[in-house]
Amino acid sequence: MKNNCYDIERVYFELDRTRKGYFDRHDLKIYMMTNGVKLGLMHEQEIDLIMNYYDRRQIGRVKFDEFVDEFV
């Protein structure tokens, strides 16, 4: 399935809602809760898995280019 670049950009900017230039684990958690994901222990582990996937440098932040690279 081909991803629409506008959809990817929209999701990123929903994650980086304060426009600080990156999103972190807290932002991801808020995004998931806002989009109807009920969080429990398993979801906390899933948040960690998602962050680890996008945060390849392991610094706790995901910049726009790092996020987009996963879809291109």
N, C-alpha and C positions, 0 to 999 in steps of 0.2 A: 504494500500500500504506500502510495506516495504521500508524503506529508506536505501540507500547505504551510509555507514559510510564515504566513500571517498568523496561523493558529499556534505555531511554535513560539513566535514572538509574543503573542497575547498571553500564553501560559507563563512564559518567563516573566513578563511584567506584572502578572498577577502574583507571582512568587516574590518578586522584588518590588512590592507595592510602595515602599518608601523611597525608591529610586536611589539607593545607595551604591548601586553598581554590582551587586551580588545578592544572592539569597543564602540563608543559612538554615540550619536544622529547625530553628524556631519558625522561620518564615514558611518552610515546607509543612510544618505541623499545622500552622494557621490555615494554609491553603487547603490542606486535606480536610480540616474541620469545617471550613467555609463551604466546601464542596460536598458535604454530606457524609464524610467518613467518620464513623464513631470510633473514637480512640480507646484502646485498651492496651494491655501488655503486648499482645501480638502486633498491634498497629505501631507501637513504639519501636519494636524491632524492625518492622517494615520501613519506618521512617529512616532508621539507621542504615538499612540496606540501600535505600534509594539515595541517601546522601553519600554513602560510600561509592556508589556507582558513578555519580556525577562529579564528586569531589576527588578526582584522581590524584591531586597533589596533597590530599589529606590535611587541608588547612582550615576546614570547617566552613568554607565559602565556595559558592559556585558562581562564576562570572558568566555573562551572556554567551561569549564565544565557546566556553567549555560546554554549556548546555546545548547550544545549537549544533556543535560538532557531533553530538551523539545521534542527530537526526539526518545528517547530510551524507 
